[in-house]
Amino acid sequence: MEEDDIYTKDGTVDYKGNPANKKTTGTWRACPYIIGNEGCERLAYYGMSTNLVLYFKHQLNQHSATASKNNQNWGGTCYITPLIGAFLADSYLGRYWTIACFSIIYIIGMTLLAMSASVDGMKPFCYSKDNCNPTHRQSTITFLALYLIALGTGGIKPCVSSYGADQFDDTDEREKIHKSSFFNWFYFSINIGALIAASVLVWVQTNVSWGWGFGIPAIAMAIAVGFFFAGTRLYRNQIPGGSPLTRLCQVLVASIRKYNVAVPADKSLLYEKADAESNIKGSRKIDHTNDLSFFDKAAVETQTDQLKGINPWRLCTVTQVEELKAIIRLLPIWASGIIFAAVYSQMSSLFTLQGERMDTRVAHSNFHIPPASLSIFDTLSVIFWVPIYDRIIVPTTRKFTGQKNGLTQLQRMGIGLFISIFAMVAAAILEQERLKIVKKHNYYDVKEMPLTIFWQVPQYFLIGCAEVFTFIGQLEFFYEQAPDAMRSFCSALSLTTVAAGSYLSSLLVTIVTSITAKDGKLGWIPDNLNHGHIDYFFWLLAGLSVANFGVFIGIAKWYTYKTAVGTVPLNQKEAK
């Protein structure tokens, strides 16, 4: 290896601030710590969230619709707060210190939640197992803990996947080819954590106590933090590039101020630094693209700019303009993920409530499986499909497409959107059949009817399969298409589709309930689902998914991929 090839060329530095040495940092030597951290953190998160809708309903004494909405709203917040963590990571702290700081908030929230379910005076008073009467103060403590967790996970979530991808040098083809596999195995680790959560921890919450059911996730989060810090010496770190929002605003302002300035036909005349590197810390230059040409006005150097000197609110580089264009191009792709996220969110809400009205016995034994534990089949589906995709589908499709990853990221996402339609169809058909049995045998007031809960397996399995295509494809797509200095922000942007999907689901529940529960009617989603029609709600989501898939195909054909050029050379002095 030549002297120049010892160090990375994508701007990363080691924990001391020196240019990252390829022989001693990054790649798969660092990733096990990041993947281990993610697996334990997701065990903690899913361990307390998978069964949360039933905690709201039975321990906090909330109606089904209220419990579902509160669950969706909290889940949505968990995927909005990543914007905070992403901003701090890209602008000031860097990904390492953002993860470290928000992990502390996370542990505080997890500890408080465990206390709210176990300490006398803080936990709700229960007349029986599922008949509780919480005070306003007790409910407030629970929600305070939950929203501290939402803030903590928000600070971590957009940084961890990007931080793992940072361990592979984009300018080194030998390292870059492993990055796609990293995203697959990163998501695999998420589902190992979710598997333990949906099986062991949900059982503990249902059969032992909520105190232990929330306490074990708190311990898992502490282990996750230990994993993360253990790899400190091996990590490669991107230097924060300053506020991305400021740079985006500068392009907007400069474009508007020059609205009447003509863009030259020769785009090489647009303003850009003459050096090989970008003027944005930790970022390579980005090639000019011809679409969204209005914003090119911000890079037109006028006589005023030459006389008065460079003002970033009047004159921006081509790379800065292309950063804004890249974000704008991502927005339609982002929007297309919202319906999918609404479908995904049903696993922690209506799927669980549906399962609660079915026979939860395993093979007619006396062992009952908690309804929330059926999400284990979503997890098993992901665990099954990730290696199939990575080891079989990619090499096979590569022969036909010529793509190094087999499918483009947008093709991968589209396949997942298509599969998700069938998940909602399966859920709707199952509910129709369940209601037929209710009507035929007059089971309206029977809590568990003689239809095994394992008929829910297909809908969970299909969502898991769709995740492998859509969610992992989305993770990789938003990282790859993000400007170098905005990768945490774009990872957070991809996560906000989950938030928007949760809020959309909550909004749909509110609208459906207000329309269908008029004049004393029970509506589609009553407390006793035997009197309702959540099959109509599932058909509604299936229809929206079909429309969304059609729109996505058009968006994918329109999309223009970002092309980064050059390297980010760093000497030791600059790195520090």
N, C-alpha and C positions, 0 to 999 in steps of 0.2 A: 504493500500500500504506500503510495507516494505521500510526502509530507502534507500536501494540500488536501489529501483525501482522509486524513486522520480526523478532521473536525467536520461537523455538520455544516451545511451551507444554507439552511433554512432559518438561521437566526437564533437557534436554541442555545441555551447556556446551561451549565451544571449548577449544583446547589450553591457553589461559591461565587457564581456570576461569571465564570470563565467559559469560553467557547466549549460546547459539548464535544467530548472525545467519543468517536464512534465505537472504539474498542471497549470502553468502560461504562458507557451510559446507554440508556434507551433500549429500543427493540424489545425482543421477548425476554431479556434479562430483567427489565423493569416492569413489564406488563403484568406478571403474576401478582404483584402487590396491588396494582390498580384493580385487576379483576377480582382479587380476593376481597378488597375493600368494597367493591360494588356488590358482590354476592352477599356479604354480611349486612350491608346497609339495606339492600332490597329485602332480605329476610326480616330485618327490623321493621321496615316500612309496611310490607305486605302482612307481616305478622300482626300488626295492630290495625290495618285498614281493611283486610279481606272480609272480616266479620263485623265491621263497624256499623253497617246499616241495622243489624240485629241488636247491637248494643244500644243504638239510639232508640229502637222500637221497644225493647224490653226493659233495659236498665234506666233509660231516661224517659220512658213512658210516652213515646211519640207515636203519632198515627203513621200508617204505612207511607202515605204520600209525603208527609213532613220528613220522616226518616230518610226517604229516598232523596228528597231535595237537599236536606242538610248534608247528606253523604256526597251528593254530586257537587254541591257548592264548595265543600271542604276539599274534595278531590281536585276540583278546578283550580282552587287557590294554590294547591301544591304545584301546579304546572303554570301558574302565572308568576309566582315569586322567582322562578329562574331568571327572569329579566333583571332582577336586582343583582343576583349573584354574577350574571354574565357581564353586566355593566361594570361592576367593581373589578372583575377579573381582567377584562380587556383594557380597562382604563388605568387602574392604579395598582391593585394588589397582585395581579398575576393569578394563574389558576391554582398554584400550590397553596398560597396563603389564603385564598378565598375558600378553598375546601377546608383548610385547617380551622379558620375562624367560624364558619357556619356549622362545622361539626359540633362545636361546643354548644351552640344554640340548640341544635338537634338533640343532643344528649339531655340537656335541661328539660326540653319539652317531653321527651320520652319518659324521663324520671317522674315528672309531674303527673303525666297520664297514668303511670303505674300506681302512684300514690292515690290518685283520685278514684281508683277502682279497688283499693285495698285498705286504706287507712280509715279507721272509724272517724266519723264526722265529715270526711271528705267524700266517702263513697255513698251512693244512694241507699236509703233504707228500703229493704225488700221484704214484703209479706211472704212471698214464695220466690222460687227461682226466677220466674219471668213476670213478676208482679211487683214493681218497684215504684217508689214515690220520692223522686229526687227534689231537693229544695232548689230554689233559683241559684243560690250560692254554689251548690254542688255542680249544677249544670254549667255555670259560668267557669268554674275551675277546669272542667273537662274540655270546654271549647277553647279556653286559654291555652291549655296544653297542646291541643290539636293544632292551633294556629301558630304556636311556636315551632312545632314540628314542620308545619307547612313552610315557614320561613327558613328553617334549617335545611330541609331537603331541597328547597328552591335554590339556596346558595350553592349547594353541592352538585345538583343534577346536571346543569349545563356544562359544568367544568370537567367532570370525571371522564365522560366519553371523549371529549376534545383533548383532555390531558393524556389519555391513553394513545390517541392518534398522533399527538405531538411527539411520541417516542419513536416515530418512524420519519426519517428525513424525506421530504417530498422531492428533493432534487436527486435522490439516489434510487435508481430503478430497482435495485435489489431489495431495498427496504420498503419502498412504496408498494410493491406487489403484496407485501404481508399485511398492509393496512386494512384491506377489505376483510381478510380473515379475522383481524382483531375485532372488528365490529360484530362479526358473527359470534365469536366466542365471548365477547363482552356481553352480548344479549343472552347467550347461553348461561352465563353466570348469574344474570338477573333471575332467570327462571329456575335455577337450582335453589336460590334463596326463596323464591316464591313457592317452590314445591314443598319445602320444609314448612313454610308458613301456612300454606293451605291445608296441609295434612296434620302435622304435629301441633302447631300452635292453635289452629282453629279447634282441634279436639280438646286441648287444654282449656281454652276459653269456655267451651261448651260443657265439659265434664269435670273440670277441676275448679277453676275460678278465673274471673277476669283479672284479678290482681296478678296472678302468675302469667296469665295470657298476655298481659301488657308488660310485665316485668322482664320476661325472657327477651322480647324484642329490644328493651333498653340495654340489656347485657350484650346482645348481638351488635348493637350500634357502637358500644365501647370497643368491641373486638375489631369492628370495621376501621375505627380510627387507628388502632394499633397496627393493623395491616398497612394502612396508608403511610404512617410515619416510618415504618420499618424500611421502606424503599427509598427514603429521601436521597441517599448518596447516589442512587442509580438513575434518578429522573433527569430528563431534559426539560427545560423550562423556556417558554416563550416570554420575551420581554414585553410588558404592557405597552401598547402603542398610543396611549392617550385616549381621550374620550372619543369613541366612535360617533356618538350623537352630535358632538361639536363639528366633526368633519362632515357629516351628512348635512347638517344645517348650513355649513359654509357653502356647500355646492348648491343647495336650494336657493340661498340668498344671492350668491354670485350669478346664478342662472337668471333669476328674476331681474336683477339689476341690469343685466345685459340682454334683456328680452328682445331688443331691437338690433342686436349685433348679429351679423351674418357669420355662420360657421364656414370656414374655408373648405374648399373641395379637397385640398390636400391635407389630410388629417395629421400628417407628420408635423404640420405647423402649430398644432395645439400644444399648449404649455406642458412640459414634463421636465423633471430634473435630468441634467445631462449625465449624471453618474449612473453606474450600473445598478445601484440600489435605489429603492424608494425612499422618500423623505419621511415615511411613516415607520417608526421603530418596529422591528420584527416583521416587516412586510416586504414582499417582492413587488415589483411593478406588475401591472395588469395591462394586457393588450387592449387597444381601443376596439370597441364594437360599434356598429353602425346604427343599431336601434336606439330608441329613446334619445334621439339626437338633440332635443331641446337642451338637455343638461350639458351637452358639449360646449354650450356658450360660456359656461363657467371656466373653461380652459382656453378661451380665446384671449390672447394677450393684446390689449388695445394700447393706443398711444398714451392714454392716461396711466395705465399700469407701468409703462416704461418710464414716464416722467416722475410719478409719485412713488415708485417702488412697489414691491410685491405686498399686497394686503390679502391675507387668506380669505377675507370675506368678499373680495372682488375677483381674485384669480386663484384657481385651484388646479392641481395637476391632473393629468389624464387618469392616473391611478385612483386619485380621490374621486373623480367623477364616476369611474367604473365601479368603485365601491358602492355608490348609491344605486347605480344601474343594477348591480348584482342583487341588492336587497329588493329592489322593485320587482325584478324577475322572479324572485323566490316567493313573493306574496301570493300569486295565484296557486302555486304548488302547495303553499302553506294552507290556503283556504280549502283546497280539495281534501285535506286530511281531517277536517272538522267532523264531517259526517261519519267517517271511519271511527274517529275517537268516540263519537256518541254511541256507535254500535259497541265498541270495546267497553264502554262504561257500564253497559247493562249487566256485565258479569258481577259487579259488586253491588247491584241494586235489584232490578226486576228479576234477573235470573235467580238470585238468592231467595227473593220473596216467592217466586214460582216454585222453587224446590221445597220451600217450607210447607207447601200444600200437597206434597207427594209422599209416597212411602219411602222413608229414609233408611229402612232396614237393609243390611247387606245380606243377600242370599237368604231372606226369610229368617235370619238369626235374630238374636236380641241386641245385636250391635247396630247402633244407629249412626249413620254418617252425617255430620253437620252439613246443612245445605251449602254453606259458603265453601266447604271443602271440595265441592264439585269443580271449583276452579283449578284443582290439581290436574284436571284433564286438559285444560288450556296450557298449563305448564308442561305437562308431558308431551303435548303436541309440539310445542316449541323445541323441547329437548330432542324430540324425534326428528324434526324437520331441519334444524340447524346443521347437524353433520351431513344429512342427506343433501342439503343445498350446497354446502361448502365442498363436499368430497365427490358428489355425483352430478348434481344439476349444473354446477359451474363448468367442470371439465367437458361435460357432454354438449352443452349449449355453445361453449367456446368454439367447438369444431364447426358449428353452423353460422355463428354470428361474427366470428373474428374478434369479438370483444375479449379483453384479457380477463374480465370478470364474468364472462358468459352473457349476462344481460346488462343493459345499461341500468342505472339506478332508477330511472323513470319507468322503464319496462317492469322492473321488479316491483315497484310500488303499485303500478296498475294491476298486476296480477293479484296482489293482496286485496285491493279494492274490490275486484271482481269476486273473489272468494268470500268476502265479508257479506255479500248479498245473500248467499246461501245459508250463512249462519243465522240471519234474521228469519229467513224462510223456514228453516228447521225449527227455530224457537216458536214461531207463529203456528206451524202445523201441530207441534206438540201441545201447545196450549189449547188449540181447537179440540184435539182428541181428549185432553183432560177434562175440558168443560162438557163434552158430550157424555163422558162417564158420570160427571157430577149430576147432570140433568137426568140421565137414564135411571140412576140409582138413588136420586134425591140426597146427594152427599153435600148439600149446601153448607151445613153446619159441622161437617167433619173436617178436622184440621189436617189429618194425614189420610188421604184416600188410597185405595189399593192400586196405585200406578207407580211403579218403581222410579225413583229419582234418577236412576241411571239412563233413562230415556233422554236426559239432558246432555249426555256425553257428546253426541254429534255437534250440538251448537257450540259447546266449549272447544271441541277439537278443531272445528272449522275456524273459529276466531284465532286460535293458536297458530294454525297454518297461515292465516292471513297476516298475522303479526310478523312472522319470519320474513315475509315479502315486503309488507308496507312499512312497519316500524323500523326494521333494520335498514331497509333501503333508504328511508327518510333520514335516519341518523347519518349514514354515510353521505348521502346527497347534500344535506345542509352543511356538513363539514367541508366537503370537497368544493362546493360552489361558493362558500363564504370567502370573503377577502381574508388574507392571512391574519390581520390584526382585529378581526371581528368574529373569530370562530366560536368563542363562548357565546356571543350575542346570537349568532345564527343557530347554534345548538339550542339555546333557550327559546328562540323563535319556533323551532320545530316542536319543542315540548309544549308550547302554548296551544298547539292544536289539540292536545289532550285536555287542557283547561277549557278551551272553547267548546270542545265536544261535550264535556261534562256540563258546562253551563247551558249548552243547547239542549241536552237531554233534560236538564232541570226545567228549562223554559217550556219544552214540549209537554212535560208532565203537568206543569201549571196550566198551560193553555187547554190541554185535553181535559183536565179535571174541571176547569171552569166552564167548559162547553158541555161536557157530558154529564156533569153532576148537578144540573139545574133542576129546579122544581121538585126537590126531594129525591131525585134519581141518585143511584149509587155511583154511576159513572164507570169509566173503564178501569180505574185503579182504586177500588175501595179497600178498606182494611181487610175484609174477607174477600180474597181474590176469587173465591167460588161464585161470588155474585157479580164479578167484573168481566172485563174483556181485554186483558193485556195482549191477547193475540192481535187485536186491532192495532195496538201500539207497535207491536213488532212488525206488522205489515206496513205500517206507516214508515218505519225506519228502513225496511227493505225497499220501498218505493223511492225514498230519498237517496238510498245507496245506488240504485240503478241510475237515477238522474245524475248523481255525482260522478259516477264512473264515465258516463258519456261526456261530461264537461271536462274531466281529467284528460281524456284522450285528445281533445282539442288543444288543451293547454300544453300537453307534452310535445305535440307537434310544433308548437310555436316557440318553445323554449330555446334560448341561445346559451350555450355553455361558456363559462368563464375560462380564460386562458391566462395563467400567470407566466411571467417571463423572468429570466435572470435568477440570481441568488441573493441572499442577504449576508454579505460578508461582514464579519465582526472581528475586530481585534480585541485583545484582552482589556484594554483601557475602555473601549466603547461598551463592552459587555457589562462592565461594572457600573 
